[in-house]
């Protein structure tokens, strides 16, 4: 049982050494893209919220 656990972690470590990790530049660019998308989506949702709040206010 212990041997299987040890072998599992050895194989996991070997597999992780074969992974092609992104460069720092790629991580920064990806993070910037996600933050920009999130910001744009927040603005769009905020505008929708404002418009619907105004329309519902007209109904009251």
mmCIF file of the N, C-alpha and C atoms, coordinates in Angstrom:
data_MODEL
# 
_entry.id   MODEL 
# 
loop_
_atom_site.group_PDB 
_atom_site.id 
_atom_site.type_symbol 
_atom_site.label_atom_id 
_atom_site.label_alt_id 
_atom_site.label_comp_id 
_atom_site.label_asym_id 
_atom_site.label_entity_id 
_atom_site.label_seq_id 
_atom_site.pdbx_PDB_ins_code 
_atom_site.Cartn_x 
_atom_site.Cartn_y 
_atom_site.Cartn_z 
_atom_site.occupancy 
_atom_site.B_iso_or_equiv 
_atom_site.pdbx_formal_charge 
_atom_site.auth_seq_id 
_atom_site.auth_comp_id 
_atom_site.auth_asym_id 
_atom_site.auth_atom_id 
_atom_site.pdbx_PDB_model_num 
ATOM 1   N N  . UNK A 1 1  ? 0.821   -1.191 0.000   1.00 0.00 ? 1  UNK A N  1 
ATOM 2   C CA . UNK A 1 1  ? 0.000   0.000  0.000   1.00 0.00 ? 1  UNK A CA 1 
ATOM 3   C C  . UNK A 1 1  ? 0.868   1.259  0.000   1.00 0.00 ? 1  UNK A C  1 
ATOM 4   N N  . UNK A 1 2  ? 1.846   1.324  0.907   1.00 0.00 ? 2  UNK A N  1 
ATOM 5   C CA . UNK A 1 2  ? 2.727   2.488  0.985   1.00 0.00 ? 2  UNK A CA 1 
ATOM 6   C C  . UNK A 1 2  ? 3.540   2.629  -0.305  1.00 0.00 ? 2  UNK A C  1 
ATOM 7   N N  . UNK A 1 3  ? 3.938   1.496  -0.874  1.00 0.00 ? 3  UNK A N  1 
ATOM 8   C CA . UNK A 1 3  ? 4.698   1.525  -2.119  1.00 0.00 ? 3  UNK A CA 1 
ATOM 9   C C  . UNK A 1 3  ? 3.897   2.133  -3.266  1.00 0.00 ? 3  UNK A C  1 
ATOM 10  N N  . UNK A 1 4  ? 2.588   1.849  -3.304  1.00 0.00 ? 4  UNK A N  1 
ATOM 11  C CA . UNK A 1 4  ? 1.732   2.409  -4.354  1.00 0.00 ? 4  UNK A CA 1 
ATOM 12  C C  . UNK A 1 4  ? 1.592   3.916  -4.199  1.00 0.00 ? 4  UNK A C  1 
ATOM 13  N N  . UNK A 1 5  ? 1.506   4.374  -2.955  1.00 0.00 ? 5  UNK A N  1 
ATOM 14  C CA . UNK A 1 5  ? 1.392   5.811  -2.704  1.00 0.00 ? 5  UNK A CA 1 
ATOM 15  C C  . UNK A 1 5  ? 2.675   6.521  -3.122  1.00 0.00 ? 5  UNK A C  1 
ATOM 16  N N  . UNK A 1 6  ? 3.815   5.950  -2.766  1.00 0.00 ? 6  UNK A N  1 
ATOM 17  C CA . UNK A 1 6  ? 5.110   6.535  -3.127  1.00 0.00 ? 6  UNK A CA 1 
ATOM 18  C C  . UNK A 1 6  ? 5.247   6.569  -4.643  1.00 0.00 ? 6  UNK A C  1 
ATOM 19  N N  . UNK A 1 7  ? 4.884   5.462  -5.310  1.00 0.00 ? 7  UNK A N  1 
ATOM 20  C CA . UNK A 1 7  ? 4.984   5.408  -6.768  1.00 0.00 ? 7  UNK A CA 1 
ATOM 21  C C  . UNK A 1 7  ? 4.070   6.454  -7.418  1.00 0.00 ? 7  UNK A C  1 
ATOM 22  N N  . UNK A 1 8  ? 2.888   6.641  -6.853  1.00 0.00 ? 8  UNK A N  1 
ATOM 23  C CA . UNK A 1 8  ? 1.956   7.634  -7.376  1.00 0.00 ? 8  UNK A CA 1 
ATOM 24  C C  . UNK A 1 8  ? 2.594   9.027  -7.368  1.00 0.00 ? 8  UNK A C  1 
ATOM 25  N N  . UNK A 1 9  ? 3.194   9.393  -6.240  1.00 0.00 ? 9  UNK A N  1 
ATOM 26  C CA . UNK A 1 9  ? 3.805   10.721 -6.146  1.00 0.00 ? 9  UNK A CA 1 
ATOM 27  C C  . UNK A 1 9  ? 5.046   10.850 -7.029  1.00 0.00 ? 9  UNK A C  1 
ATOM 28  N N  . UNK A 1 10 ? 5.789   9.770  -7.197  1.00 0.00 ? 10 UNK A N  1 
ATOM 29  C CA . UNK A 1 10 ? 6.943   9.799  -8.104  1.00 0.00 ? 10 UNK A CA 1 
ATOM 30  C C  . UNK A 1 10 ? 6.475   10.018 -9.543  1.00 0.00 ? 10 UNK A C  1 
ATOM 31  N N  . UNK A 1 11 ? 5.422   9.324  -9.926  1.00 0.00 ? 11 UNK A N  1 
ATOM 32  C CA . UNK A 1 11 ? 4.891   9.477  -11.278 1.00 0.00 ? 11 UNK A CA 1 
ATOM 33  C C  . UNK A 1 11 ? 4.281   10.868 -11.479 1.00 0.00 ? 11 UNK A C  1 
ATOM 34  N N  . UNK A 1 12 ? 3.623   11.379 -10.456 1.00 0.00 ? 12 UNK A N  1 
ATOM 35  C CA . UNK A 1 12 ? 3.042   12.725 -10.550 1.00 0.00 ? 12 UNK A CA 1 
ATOM 36  C C  . UNK A 1 12 ? 4.140   13.759 -10.723 1.00 0.00 ? 12 UNK A C  1 
ATOM 37  N N  . UNK A 1 13 ? 5.220   13.609 -9.968  1.00 0.00 ? 13 UNK A N  1 
ATOM 38  C CA . UNK A 1 13 ? 6.333   14.547 -10.082 1.00 0.00 ? 13 UNK A CA 1 
ATOM 39  C C  . UNK A 1 13 ? 6.980   14.458 -11.467 1.00 0.00 ? 13 UNK A C  1 
ATOM 40  N N  . UNK A 1 14 ? 7.137   13.254 -11.987 1.00 0.00 ? 14 UNK A N  1 
ATOM 41  C CA . UNK A 1 14 ? 7.717   13.074 -13.315 1.00 0.00 ? 14 UNK A CA 1 
ATOM 42  C C  . UNK A 1 14 ? 6.814   13.700 -14.373 1.00 0.00 ? 14 UNK A C  1 
ATOM 43  N N  . UNK A 1 15 ? 5.508   13.547 -14.213 1.00 0.00 ? 15 UNK A N  1 
ATOM 44  C CA . UNK A 1 15 ? 4.563   14.126 -15.170 1.00 0.00 ? 15 UNK A CA 1 
ATOM 45  C C  . UNK A 1 15 ? 4.619   15.648 -15.136 1.00 0.00 ? 15 UNK A C  1 
ATOM 46  N N  . UNK A 1 16 ? 4.711   16.223 -13.954 1.00 0.00 ? 16 UNK A N  1 
ATOM 47  C CA . UNK A 1 16 ? 4.785   17.677 -13.836 1.00 0.00 ? 16 UNK A CA 1 
ATOM 48  C C  . UNK A 1 16 ? 6.068   18.237 -14.447 1.00 0.00 ? 16 UNK A C  1 
ATOM 49  N N  . UNK A 1 17 ? 7.136   17.443 -14.462 1.00 0.00 ? 17 UNK A N  1 
ATOM 50  C CA . UNK A 1 17 ? 8.381   17.925 -15.072 1.00 0.00 ? 17 UNK A CA 1 
ATOM 51  C C  . UNK A 1 17 ? 8.275   17.950 -16.601 1.00 0.00 ? 17 UNK A C  1 
ATOM 52  N N  . UNK A 1 18 ? 7.327   17.217 -17.168 1.00 0.00 ? 18 UNK A N  1 
ATOM 53  C CA . UNK A 1 18 ? 7.139   17.207 -18.619 1.00 0.00 ? 18 UNK A CA 1 
ATOM 54  C C  . UNK A 1 18 ? 6.163   18.279 -19.098 1.00 0.00 ? 18 UNK A C  1 
ATOM 55  N N  . UNK A 1 19 ? 5.508   18.953 -18.160 1.00 0.00 ? 19 UNK A N  1 
ATOM 56  C CA . UNK A 1 19 ? 4.535   19.980 -18.522 1.00 0.00 ? 19 UNK A CA 1 
ATOM 57  C C  . UNK A 1 19 ? 5.259   21.200 -19.078 1.00 0.00 ? 19 UNK A C  1 
ATOM 58  N N  . UNK A 1 20 ? 4.708   21.785 -20.126 1.00 0.00 ? 20 UNK A N  1 
ATOM 59  C CA . UNK A 1 20 ? 5.236   23.031 -20.666 1.00 0.00 ? 20 UNK A CA 1 
ATOM 60  C C  . UNK A 1 20 ? 4.511   24.171 -19.960 1.00 0.00 ? 20 UNK A C  1 
ATOM 61  N N  . UNK A 1 21 ? 5.210   24.811 -19.033 1.00 0.00 ? 21 UNK A N  1 
ATOM 62  C CA . UNK A 1 21 ? 4.603   25.869 -18.235 1.00 0.00 ? 21 UNK A CA 1 
ATOM 63  C C  . UNK A 1 21 ? 4.650   27.178 -19.011 1.00 0.00 ? 21 UNK A C  1 
ATOM 64  N N  . UNK A 1 22 ? 3.648   28.035 -18.844 1.00 0.00 ? 22 UNK A N  1 
ATOM 65  C CA . UNK A 1 22 ? 3.662   29.329 -19.550 1.00 0.00 ? 22 UNK A CA 1 
ATOM 66  C C  . UNK A 1 22 ? 4.760   30.231 -18.987 1.00 0.00 ? 22 UNK A C  1 
ATOM 67  N N  . UNK A 1 23 ? 5.232   31.120 -19.842 1.00 0.00 ? 23 UNK A N  1 
ATOM 68  C CA . UNK A 1 23 ? 6.244   32.085 -19.399 1.00 0.00 ? 23 UNK A CA 1 
ATOM 69  C C  . UNK A 1 23 ? 5.564   33.159 -18.549 1.00 0.00 ? 23 UNK A C  1 
ATOM 70  N N  . UNK A 1 24 ? 6.366   33.912 -17.862 1.00 0.00 ? 24 UNK A N  1 
ATOM 71  C CA . UNK A 1 24 ? 5.826   35.006 -17.037 1.00 0.00 ? 24 UNK A CA 1 
ATOM 72  C C  . UNK A 1 24 ? 5.051   35.989 -17.915 1.00 0.00 ? 24 UNK A C  1 
ATOM 73  N N  . UNK A 1 25 ? 5.587   36.258 -19.097 1.00 0.00 ? 25 UNK A N  1 
ATOM 74  C CA . UNK A 1 25 ? 4.931   37.171 -20.039 1.00 0.00 ? 25 UNK A CA 1 
ATOM 75  C C  . UNK A 1 25 ? 3.541   36.662 -20.418 1.00 0.00 ? 25 UNK A C  1 
ATOM 76  N N  . UNK A 1 26 ? 3.428   35.390 -20.699 1.00 0.00 ? 26 UNK A N  1 
ATOM 77  C CA . UNK A 1 26 ? 2.142   34.813 -21.067 1.00 0.00 ? 26 UNK A CA 1 
ATOM 78  C C  . UNK A 1 26 ? 1.148   34.891 -19.912 1.00 0.00 ? 26 UNK A C  1 
ATOM 79  N N  . UNK A 1 27 ? 1.628   34.667 -18.703 1.00 0.00 ? 27 UNK A N  1 
ATOM 80  C CA . UNK A 1 27 ? 0.749   34.745 -17.530 1.00 0.00 ? 27 UNK A CA 1 
ATOM 81  C C  . UNK A 1 27 ? 0.256   36.175 -17.339 1.00 0.00 ? 27 UNK A C  1 
ATOM 82  N N  . UNK A 1 28 ? 1.156   37.148 -17.480 1.00 0.00 ? 28 UNK A N  1 
ATOM 83  C CA . UNK A 1 28 ? 0.780   38.548 -17.316 1.00 0.00 ? 28 UNK A CA 1 
ATOM 84  C C  . UNK A 1 28 ? -0.234  38.950 -18.387 1.00 0.00 ? 28 UNK A C  1 
ATOM 85  N N  . UNK A 1 29 ? 0.006   38.567 -19.632 1.00 0.00 ? 29 UNK A N  1 
ATOM 86  C CA . UNK A 1 29 ? -0.921  38.908 -20.716 1.00 0.00 ? 29 UNK A CA 1 
ATOM 87  C C  . UNK A 1 29 ? -2.286  38.268 -20.499 1.00 0.00 ? 29 UNK A C  1 
ATOM 88  N N  . UNK A 1 30 ? -2.302  37.031 -20.082 1.00 0.00 ? 30 UNK A N  1 
ATOM 89  C CA . UNK A 1 30 ? -3.570  36.354 -19.824 1.00 0.00 ? 30 UNK A CA 1 
ATOM 90  C C  . UNK A 1 30 ? -4.329  36.998 -18.676 1.00 0.00 ? 30 UNK A C  1 
ATOM 91  N N  . UNK A 1 31 ? -3.597  37.374 -17.639 1.00 0.00 ? 31 UNK A N  1 
ATOM 92  C CA . UNK A 1 31 ? -4.225  38.030 -16.494 1.00 0.00 ? 31 UNK A CA 1 
ATOM 93  C C  . UNK A 1 31 ? -4.802  39.379 -16.897 1.00 0.00 ? 31 UNK A C  1 
ATOM 94  N N  . UNK A 1 32 ? -4.072  40.132 -17.701 1.00 0.00 ? 32 UNK A N  1 
ATOM 95  C CA . UNK A 1 32 ? -4.568  41.427 -18.173 1.00 0.00 ? 32 UNK A CA 1 
ATOM 96  C C  . UNK A 1 32 ? -5.828  41.259 -19.011 1.00 0.00 ? 32 UNK A C  1 
ATOM 97  N N  . UNK A 1 33 ? -5.851  40.257 -19.868 1.00 0.00 ? 33 UNK A N  1 
ATOM 98  C CA . UNK A 1 33 ? -7.025  40.025 -20.703 1.00 0.00 ? 33 UNK A CA 1 
ATOM 99  C C  . UNK A 1 33 ? -8.234  39.688 -19.840 1.00 0.00 ? 33 UNK A C  1 
ATOM 100 N N  . UNK A 1 34 ? -8.034  38.854 -18.844 1.00 0.00 ? 34 UNK A N  1 
ATOM 101 C CA . UNK A 1 34 ? -9.147  38.475 -17.958 1.00 0.00 ? 34 UNK A CA 1 
ATOM 102 C C  . UNK A 1 34 ? -9.642  39.679 -17.175 1.00 0.00 ? 34 UNK A C  1 
ATOM 103 N N  . UNK A 1 35 ? -8.732  40.505 -16.662 1.00 0.00 ? 35 UNK A N  1 
ATOM 104 C CA . UNK A 1 35 ? -9.140  41.687 -15.907 1.00 0.00 ? 35 UNK A CA 1 
ATOM 105 C C  . UNK A 1 35 ? -9.890  42.684 -16.787 1.00 0.00 ? 35 UNK A C  1 
ATOM 106 N N  . UNK A 1 36 ? -9.425  42.872 -18.022 1.00 0.00 ? 36 UNK A N  1 
ATOM 107 C CA . UNK A 1 36 ? -10.118 43.776 -18.949 1.00 0.00 ? 36 UNK A CA 1 
ATOM 108 C C  . UNK A 1 36 ? -11.512 43.269 -19.271 1.00 0.00 ? 36 UNK A C  1 
ATOM 109 N N  . UNK A 1 37 ? -11.625 41.984 -19.547 1.00 0.00 ? 37 UNK A N  1 
ATOM 110 C CA . UNK A 1 37 ? -12.929 41.388 -19.839 1.00 0.00 ? 37 UNK A CA 1 
ATOM 111 C C  . UNK A 1 37 ? -13.863 41.539 -18.648 1.00 0.00 ? 37 UNK A C  1 
ATOM 112 N N  . UNK A 1 38 ? -13.349 41.287 -17.455 1.00 0.00 ? 38 UNK A N  1 
ATOM 113 C CA . UNK A 1 38 ? -14.159 41.405 -16.241 1.00 0.00 ? 38 UNK A CA 1 
ATOM 114 C C  . UNK A 1 38 ? -14.623 42.837 -16.036 1.00 0.00 ? 38 UNK A C  1 
ATOM 115 N N  . UNK A 1 39 ? -13.742 43.793 -16.228 1.00 0.00 ? 39 UNK A N  1 
ATOM 116 C CA . UNK A 1 39 ? -14.094 45.198 -16.081 1.00 0.00 ? 39 UNK A CA 1 
ATOM 117 C C  . UNK A 1 39 ? -15.166 45.600 -17.092 1.00 0.00 ? 39 UNK A C  1 
ATOM 118 N N  . UNK A 1 40 ? -14.986 45.194 -18.351 1.00 0.00 ? 40 UNK A N  1 
ATOM 119 C CA . UNK A 1 40 ? -15.966 45.517 -19.386 1.00 0.00 ? 40 UNK A CA 1 
ATOM 120 C C  . UNK A 1 40 ? -17.319 44.897 -19.051 1.00 0.00 ? 40 UNK A C  1 
ATOM 121 N N  . UNK A 1 41 ? -17.317 43.670 -18.593 1.00 0.00 ? 41 UNK A N  1 
ATOM 122 C CA . UNK A 1 41 ? -18.566 42.988 -18.251 1.00 0.00 ? 41 UNK A CA 1 
ATOM 123 C C  . UNK A 1 41 ? -19.240 43.663 -17.057 1.00 0.00 ? 41 UNK A C  1 
ATOM 124 N N  . UNK A 1 42 ? -18.442 44.131 -16.097 1.00 0.00 ? 42 UNK A N  1 
ATOM 125 C CA . UNK A 1 42 ? -19.007 44.839 -14.946 1.00 0.00 ? 42 UNK A CA 1 
ATOM 126 C C  . UNK A 1 42 ? -19.693 46.127 -15.396 1.00 0.00 ? 42 UNK A C  1 
ATOM 127 N N  . UNK A 1 43 ? -19.074 46.849 -16.316 1.00 0.00 ? 43 UNK A N  1 
ATOM 128 C CA . UNK A 1 43 ? -19.661 48.095 -16.814 1.00 0.00 ? 43 UNK A CA 1 
ATOM 129 C C  . UNK A 1 43 ? -20.968 47.802 -17.548 1.00 0.00 ? 43 UNK A C  1 
ATOM 130 N N  . UNK A 1 44 ? -20.958 46.791 -18.401 1.00 0.00 ? 44 UNK A N  1 
ATOM 131 C CA . UNK A 1 44 ? -22.173 46.434 -19.144 1.00 0.00 ? 44 UNK A CA 1 
ATOM 132 C C  . UNK A 1 44 ? -23.295 46.040 -18.190 1.00 0.00 ? 44 UNK A C  1 
ATOM 133 N N  . UNK A 1 45 ? -22.996 45.192 -17.220 1.00 0.00 ? 45 UNK A N  1 
ATOM 134 C CA . UNK A 1 45 ? -24.025 44.786 -16.253 1.00 0.00 ? 45 UNK A CA 1 
ATOM 135 C C  . UNK A 1 45 ? -24.510 45.967 -15.424 1.00 0.00 ? 45 UNK A C  1 
ATOM 136 N N  . UNK A 1 46 ? -23.627 46.873 -15.071 1.00 0.00 ? 46 UNK A N  1 
ATOM 137 C CA . UNK A 1 46 ? -24.020 48.071 -14.336 1.00 0.00 ? 46 UNK A CA 1 
ATOM 138 C C  . UNK A 1 46 ? -24.963 48.943 -15.139 1.00 0.00 ? 46 UNK A C  1 
ATOM 139 N N  . UNK A 1 47 ? -24.680 49.068 -16.442 1.00 0.00 ? 47 UNK A N  1 
ATOM 140 C CA . UNK A 1 47 ? -25.573 49.850 -17.303 1.00 0.00 ? 47 UNK A CA 1 
ATOM 141 C C  . UNK A 1 47 ? -26.936 49.181 -17.423 1.00 0.00 ? 47 UNK A C  1 
ATOM 142 N N  . UNK A 1 48 ? -26.951 47.872 -17.611 1.00 0.00 ? 48 UNK A N  1 
ATOM 143 C CA . UNK A 1 48 ? -28.232 47.146 -17.654 1.00 0.00 ? 48 UNK A CA 1 
ATOM 144 C C  . UNK A 1 48 ? -29.008 47.359 -16.356 1.00 0.00 ? 48 UNK A C  1 
ATOM 145 N N  . UNK A 1 49 ? -28.318 47.270 -15.237 1.00 0.00 ? 49 UNK A N  1 
ATOM 146 C CA . UNK A 1 49 ? -28.964 47.437 -13.943 1.00 0.00 ? 49 UNK A CA 1 
ATOM 147 C C  . UNK A 1 49 ? -29.574 48.836 -13.825 1.00 0.00 ? 49 UNK A C  1 
ATOM 148 N N  . UNK A 1 50 ? -28.824 49.847 -14.249 1.00 0.00 ? 50 UNK A N  1 
ATOM 149 C CA . UNK A 1 50 ? -29.317 51.223 -14.183 1.00 0.00 ? 50 UNK A CA 1 
ATOM 150 C C  . UNK A 1 50 ? -30.541 51.414 -15.067 1.00 0.00 ? 50 UNK A C  1 
ATOM 151 N N  . UNK A 1 51 ? -30.486 50.892 -16.279 1.00 0.00 ? 51 UNK A N  1 
ATOM 152 C CA . UNK A 1 51 ? -31.620 51.022 -17.201 1.00 0.00 ? 51 UNK A CA 1 
ATOM 153 C C  . UNK A 1 51 ? -32.850 50.319 -16.642 1.00 0.00 ? 51 UNK A C  1 
ATOM 154 N N  . UNK A 1 52 ? -32.692 49.100 -16.168 1.00 0.00 ? 52 UNK A N  1 
ATOM 155 C CA . UNK A 1 52 ? -33.853 48.368 -15.645 1.00 0.00 ? 52 UNK A CA 1 
ATOM 156 C C  . UNK A 1 52 ? -34.385 49.008 -14.365 1.00 0.00 ? 52 UNK A C  1 
ATOM 157 N N  . UNK A 1 53 ? -33.502 49.542 -13.532 1.00 0.00 ? 53 UNK A N  1 
ATOM 158 C CA . UNK A 1 53 ? -33.968 50.215 -12.324 1.00 0.00 ? 53 UNK A CA 1 
ATOM 159 C C  . UNK A 1 53 ? -34.797 51.439 -12.701 1.00 0.00 ? 53 UNK A C  1 
ATOM 160 N N  . UNK A 1 54 ? -34.344 52.165 -13.722 1.00 0.00 ? 54 UNK A N  1 
ATOM 161 C CA . UNK A 1 54 ? -35.090 53.340 -14.188 1.00 0.00 ? 54 UNK A CA 1 
ATOM 162 C C  . UNK A 1 54 ? -36.457 52.918 -14.754 1.00 0.00 ? 54 UNK A C  1 
ATOM 163 N N  . UNK A 1 55 ? -36.477 51.862 -15.570 1.00 0.00 ? 55 UNK A N  1 
ATOM 164 C CA . UNK A 1 55 ? -37.729 51.411 -16.178 1.00 0.00 ? 55 UNK A CA 1 
ATOM 165 C C  . UNK A 1 55 ? -38.707 50.914 -15.116 1.00 0.00 ? 55 UNK A C  1 
ATOM 166 N N  . UNK A 1 56 ? -38.210 50.203 -14.126 1.00 0.00 ? 56 UNK A N  1 
ATOM 167 C CA . UNK A 1 56 ? -39.085 49.723 -13.056 1.00 0.00 ? 56 UNK A CA 1 
ATOM 168 C C  . UNK A 1 56 ? -39.594 50.910 -12.235 1.00 0.00 ? 56 UNK A C  1 
ATOM 169 N N  . UNK A 1 57 ? -38.765 51.923 -12.063 1.00 0.00 ? 57 UNK A N  1 
ATOM 170 C CA . UNK A 1 57 ? -39.190 53.131 -11.350 1.00 0.00 ? 57 UNK A CA 1 
ATOM 171 C C  . UNK A 1 57 ? -40.320 53.844 -12.069 1.00 0.00 ? 57 UNK A C  1 
ATOM 172 N N  . UNK A 1 58 ? -40.327 53.763 -13.400 1.00 0.00 ? 58 UNK A N  1 
ATOM 173 C CA . UNK A 1 58 ? -41.419 54.370 -14.168 1.00 0.00 ? 58 UNK A CA 1 
ATOM 174 C C  . UNK A 1 58 ? -42.743 53.627 -13.972 1.00 0.00 ? 58 UNK A C  1 
ATOM 175 N N  . UNK A 1 59 ? -42.669 52.335 -13.680 1.00 0.00 ? 59 UNK A N  1 
ATOM 176 C CA . UNK A 1 59 ? -43.862 51.546 -13.512 1.00 0.00 ? 59 UNK A CA 1 
ATOM 177 C C  . UNK A 1 59 ? -44.541 51.800 -12.162 1.00 0.00 ? 59 UNK A C  1 
ATOM 178 N N  . UNK A 1 60 ? -43.830 52.296 -11.204 1.00 0.00 ? 60 UNK A N  1 
ATOM 179 C CA . UNK A 1 60 ? -44.403 52.496 -9.852  1.00 0.00 ? 60 UNK A CA 1 
ATOM 180 C C  . UNK A 1 60 ? -45.142 53.769 -9.743  1.00 0.00 ? 60 UNK A C  1 
# 
